[in-house]
Amino acid sequence: MAQLPIITIPDPILRKISDPVERVDSAVVKLMDDMLETMYAAPGIGLAAIQVGVPLRVLVLDTADEGEPKSPLAMANPEIVAMGATTRVYEEGCLSIPDVRVEIERPETVTVRYLDRDGKQQELAATGLLATAVQHELDHLDGQLIIDFLSRLKRDMVIRRFKKIARDERA
């Protein structure tokens, strides 16, 4: 396994819509493993392949609390097939937008269908933090970011800050 570099805004690849996985083969499983290692090292609770520069519909998650055993999930071609009627607000962060937190209202429960590491179709009923994390990572696969939930003024301020950081790092 290998840690991969995490892409941050304003890199335009984060706005790319990810392509479906044709089949879960050894390359996709390796990507999932590398993404999990990268996510744990960051540390984070979710990571989409596009965040490591791979425009495929792959994401990894682990919402286990600190001190609990790891509970990694890897999904190829995830899609939400049902959403609960109740919503909840959660303050979300993102590994591609370090040190920015945004309160976002999302459905409290979702059912997601996906291919697992063996290429078998699975369905998962997710609630609470796991449901929020699934929706957040699915947004990435569709080129959306948490800053899209902000007002235009606040979003532009965040983008300007990251553009300045990127310029300063190149200088």
NUMI-601560 format. One record per atom (N, C-alpha, C, O): residue in three letters; x, y, z. Coordinates in pm, whole numbers, plus 50000, padded with zeros to 5 digits. Each point is the difference from the previous one (the first is absolute). Layout:
NUMI-601560
ALAXYZ...
This chain:
NUMI-601560
MET500854988150000MET499155011950000MET500885012450000MET501164999750041ALA498255011249911ALA500765012549992ALA499095011750033ALA498815000149969GLN501795009950096GLN499275012450022GLN500065008149871GLN501045001049935LEU497835004850030LEU499895008049879LEU499875014750037LEU499465003150106PRO501025006049809PRO499825014350029PRO498535003949984PRO499354996049903ILE500145011750192ILE498615004749995ILE499965013449929ILE500735009350037ILE498444991749863ILE499855012249921ILE499125009850077ILE498984996250057THR501425016649943THR499225010350068THR499525010449899THR500515001049889ILE498475006750155ILE499545010849915ILE501145010049989ILE500785001150095PRO499365006249797PRO499045001649890PRO500224990549881PRO499555003149890ASP501104985450128ASP500274991049888ASP498704996449928ASP499064995050063PRO500875007549806PRO498754997749926PRO499584985449990PRO498844997249969ILE502064993450056ILE499614985949991ILE498904996750102ILE499214990949977LEU500745016550134LEU498984997450102LEU498605002849948LEU499024995750062ARG500865011349826ARG498695003249942ARG499604990049891ARG498925000949943LYS501974989750028LYS499744990149895LYS499014989550050LYS500084995550114ILE498985000749800ILE499084989250033ILE500734986949974ILE500554997849892SER499464993550208SER500764987549992SER499294989749911SER498784999649991ASP502054992249943ASP499504989749910ASP499684987350077ASP500644997050101PRO498354995449852PRO499694987350065PRO501154990149988PRO500785000449905VAL499314990750192VAL500974989249998VAL499434989149910VAL498864995650019GLU501924999949883GLU499524989649909GLU499884986750073GLU498994993049987ARG502045003550091ARG499944988050084ARG501015001750113ARG501005007049986VAL498714986650125VAL500895000850115VAL501094989549980VAL499804988150022ASP501375016849934ASP501134991149976ASP501115003150101ASP499795007850093SER501364986249889SER501095001850098SER500455014650007SER500425004650106ALA499515002749782ALA500405014250002ALA499025008350084ALA500425009050073VAL498304988049918VAL499005007350079VAL500154996550149VAL499905008750085VAL500334978649945VAL500204995950140VAL501265006750057VAL499995004450115LYS501074996449807LYS501225006950045LYS499705014850026LYS500455005650100LEU498795000649809LEU499625014050019LEU499235001450131LEU500285009150078MET498754982149947MET499235000550125MET500914998950122MET499865007550096ASP501094983149900ASP500934998250111ASP500875012450021ASP500205004450113ASP500325001149778ASP500835012150009ASP499195011850052ASP500495008150079MET498264992849878MET499135010950047MET499724998650150MET500005009950072LEU499774977849974LEU499784998150145LEU501245004150079LEU499885006950101GLU501294989049853GLU501235003850070GLU500155015250002GLU500375005850102THR499345000649786THR500095014649989THR499015006750094THR500345009550070MET498424985449931MET498945005850085MET500374998850148MET499865009650075TYR500614978549967TYR500374998150140TYR501165009250040TYR500025005450111ALA500944996349799ALA501185008350031ALA499655014850008ALA500685007550069ALA498274996849861ALA499705014349986ALA499755007650132ALA500595010750012PRO498664985350086PRO499014989450002PRO498645005249955PRO499685011850016GLY499534979149927GLY498655003449958GLY499094988150016GLY500434989250041ILE498275012849927ILE499034989150010ILE499494995849863ILE499244990349989GLY501175016949907GLY499564996449866GLY500945006149897GLY500655010150025LEU499404983449858LEU500845004849892LEU499454994849869LEU499684988249988ALA500205020749915ALA499564996249865ALA501234999349910ALA500965007450019ALA499004983749883ALA501154998049911ALA500435012949931ALA501195002249979ILE497865006349987ILE500355012549931ILE500905008750088ILE500765008249949GLN499154990250184GLN500835007950092GLN501464995849995GLN500875007250049VAL499414981249892VAL501394995849980VAL500334999649851VAL500944993449957GLY498255014049966GLY500295001849858GLY499534988949908GLY500414999449884VAL498744991750166VAL499504988949918VAL498505002149977VAL499214998750093PRO500395004649784PRO498595003249974PRO499124987649982PRO499354998449897LEU500654992850203LEU499154988149999LEU499015000750115LEU500285006150103ARG498574987749880ARG498965000050103ARG500344989750108ARG499404989350009VAL501605014450073VAL500474991750110VAL500105008950124VAL500485011349992LEU499074983650121LEU500165007350125LEU500274990250113LEU499654988249993VAL500985017050111VAL500264992150121VAL499525008150120VAL499995012349998LEU499604980450107LEU499465006250121LEU500394991850121LEU500224987949991ASP499875018750122ASP500084993250128ASP499565009950107ASP500745009250034THR498074988950018THR499455009250100THR500094994450142THR499335005050091ALA501504984749929ALA500174994550136ALA500585010850091ALA500875007749959ASP498644992750163ASP500515009650098ASP501424996450039ASP500434988549988GLU500315021650060GLU501364997650048GLU499954989850112GLU499145000750088GLY501784989849909GLY500044989650101GLY499214987649961GLY500204989350058GLU498905012149844GLU499264988449949GLU500844993349892GLU500895006349942PRO498844980950030PRO500714993549890PRO499655006949867PRO498895004949982LYS502074995449927LYS499745006049870LYS498874992549931LYS499834987950017SER499395019649904SER498864994149931SER499965005649857SER499075007149963PRO501964989549956PRO500105006049867PRO498934995049903PRO499634988250001LEU499905020849917LEU499074997049892LEU500625005149871LEU500525011149996ALA499434980849899ALA500485004349869ALA498874997549900ALA499424989249997MET500275020949924MET498884999249907MET500415004149860MET500685010149981ALA498914982049921ALA500145003849859ALA498605002349946ALA499074992650032ASN500795017749887ASN498725003749938ASN498865001550101ASN498914994949978PRO501345012050133PRO498935001750099PRO498905009049946PRO500265009749928GLU498504986850107GLU498875008649964GLU498974999150111GLU499734989350054ILE499705022249978ILE498965000450101ILE498704995349934ILE499585005449898VAL499804984550164VAL498754994749945VAL498795003950085VAL498864998449956ALA501395006750164ALA498925004950086ALA500565009950100ALA501134998750047MET498045011549985MET500375010050100MET498865001150101MET498824999549964GLY501555002150161GLY499005002050103GLY499405014049991GLY500605009049941ALA498224992750117ALA499315013049996ALA500555009750104ALA499885012149984THR500734982550123THR500535008450107THR501405004849963THR500804992549944THR499495020250086THR501335005349972THR500705003250132THR499385000850106ARG501935001149882ARG500785004550115ARG501095009249948ARG500434998949885VAL500005010150202VAL501085009349966VAL501274994650064VAL500014996550118TYR501055003049802TYR501284995250051TYR501095009349947TYR499975004049884GLU500994999350201GLU501115008349959GLU501034991149932GLU500654991750065GLU499505010049803GLU500864991449921GLU501335006849970GLU500075012149977GLY500984979750023GLY501305004449955GLY500364991949877GLY499284990749963CYS501835012949974CYS500394993149877CYS501525000049988CYS500655010350019LEU499914978149949LEU501454999049986LEU500525008449883LEU501195003449998SER497954999949906SER500435008349886SER499835014950028SER500395008449918ILE499034994950198ILE499845014050040ILE500375000950148ILE499125002150084PRO502174996349948PRO500424999450140PRO499575012350081PRO499995011249950ASP499654986350174ASP499665010550097ASP498745007849967ASP499805011050053VAL499364983749860VAL498725006449969VAL498904990450045VAL500024988249968ARG499015017150107ARG498874992050046ARG498735007049954ARG499895012350007VAL499144979949946VAL498755005549949VAL498844992150058VAL499994987749995GLU499025019450060GLU498794993350048GLU499124997049880GLU499635008949924ILE500044978150060ILE499214995649885ILE498844991550049ILE500184991250084GLU498645011549863GLU498824992050032GLU499834989449893GLU499915003149881ARG500044984450162ARG499864988749908ARG499004990150060ARG499705000650119PRO499794990249797PRO499164989350055PRO500764992150106PRO501194997149985GLU498114999550123GLU500634992950112GLU500274985349968GLU500894993850059THR498345000749847THR500204986149960THR500024999149848THR499285007149930VAL501564984050019VAL500044997149857VAL500264985049981VAL500614993550085THR498925001549805THR500354986349960THR500855001449875THR499615006449903VAL501564987450101VAL500945001049889VAL500264986149943VAL500204990350074ARG499805009049793ARG500324987649929ARG501375001949938ARG500295010749945TYR500564979050063TYR501385001349951TYR500594986349973TYR499414989750034LEU501765010349903LEU500774987849983LEU501084999750108LEU500675010150023ASP499494978650044ASP501024998850103ASP501354996149939ASP500154999549878ARG500824997850208ARG501374996649954ARG500044987649913ARG500934998149922ASP498054993350091ASP499944987849920ASP499165001749874ASP499804990549924GLY499715021750052GLY499185002549883GLY498564995650018GLY499234999649903LYS500394997150220LYS498634995650027LYS499145012050038LYS500435008950073GLN498344991249874GLN499095011050033GLN499534998850144GLN499614989350046GLN500445021950023GLN499585000850140GLN499025011650015GLN499955009049917GLU499294990450190GLU499145011250036GLU500205002750148GLU500034990850081LEU500115021849954LEU500285003950138LEU499015010750042LEU499865010249932ALA499464987650180ALA499155010250060ALA500875007650100ALA500434994450101ALA499825018249871ALA500895008050084ALA499205010750074ALA499065005849947THR501344996650179THR499365010450080THR501085008950062THR501184996350005GLY498405015350043GLY500885008950073GLY501265003949923GLY499945003849883LEU501204995250186LEU501275004449942LEU500344992149873LEU500505005849903LEU499234981250096LEU500304992149881LEU499175004849881LEU500525001149889ALA498205001950132ALA499155005249892ALA500545013349948ALA500045002449880THR500385006250212THR500575013049961THR501284998049920THR500205006449897ALA500674984650150ALA501274997649931ALA499784994249860ALA500695003949906VAL498374986950081VAL499694994349867VAL499575011149905VAL500485000749887GLN498635008050160GLN499515010949914GLN501125009749964GLN500085004649886HIS500774998550210HIS501135009049977HIS500924994449892HIS500375007149907GLU499994980150106GLU500924994049902GLU499334998349864GLU500665001549897LEU498054995650100LEU499294999349872LEU499995013649932LEU500095000849877ASP499805010050202ASP500095013449942ASP501325001649925ASP500035005349889HIS501074990050172HIS501315000849934HIS499974993149863HIS500555005249903LEU498824983150090LEU499974992549875LEU499235007549892LEU500184997449881ASP498975012050162ASP499235008249905ASP500575014049986ASP499355008849944GLY501884993450106GLY500665013049984GLY499525010850093GLY500235011849974GLN499104984550135GLN499505009850095GLN500855000050127GLN500564989750039LEU499535022050024LEU500805001750122LEU499155006350109LEU498965006049971ILE501484992850154ILE499235005750110ILE499865015149987ILE499035005750049ILE501915000949885ILE499895014649986ILE498855003849907ILE499595011649998ASP499884978849926ASP498855002949914ASP498755002450082ASP499015005249948PHE501024991250181PHE498865002350088PHE500085013750067PHE499075004150070LEU502035003249908LEU500185013450055LEU499395010549907LEU499714997349884SER500115014750171SER499615011249914SER501145002649902SER501144996250025ARG498555010449865ARG501035002949899ARG501145008050061ARG501174997449971LEU498525012350112LEU501035008550062LEU500944991650086LEU501225001249987LYS498234990350100LYS500854991750087LYS500804990049918LYS501174997550029ARG498214996749868ARG500694990349915ARG501175006849929ARG501104994549995ASP498675017549951ASP501075007349932ASP501155003450094ASP501164999949960MET498525003250166MET501045003150098MET500884987750026MET501225001150007VAL498164987250006VAL500754987650023VAL500894997149879VAL501184996850016ILE498275004349865ILE500774997149878ILE501185009649988ILE501114995849968ARG498655017150057ARG501115009849994ARG501124996250097ARG501185000949966ARG498434994950156ARG501014996250101ARG500844988349949ARG501225000050017PHE498174990049924PHE500744988449952PHE500835003249876PHE501064994149980LYS498475014949937LYS500795004449884LYS501265007150048LYS501084998149944LYS498775010250161LYS501165006950054LYS500994990050060LYS501215001349981ILE498294988850090ILE500884989650057ILE500754992949888ILE501204997650011ALA498094999049882ALA500634993149886ALA501085008849936ALA501074995149965ARG498655017750020ARG501005009449943ARG501225000850090ARG501144999649953ASP498625001650180ASP501115001350095ASP500874987349999ASP501225000850015GLU498154987549968GLU500784987549997GLU500864998949873GLU501074994050003ARG498465011949888ARG500774999849875ARG501145010250001ARG500994998249930ALA498855012350149ALA500995010950001ALA501294995950071ALA500935008050010
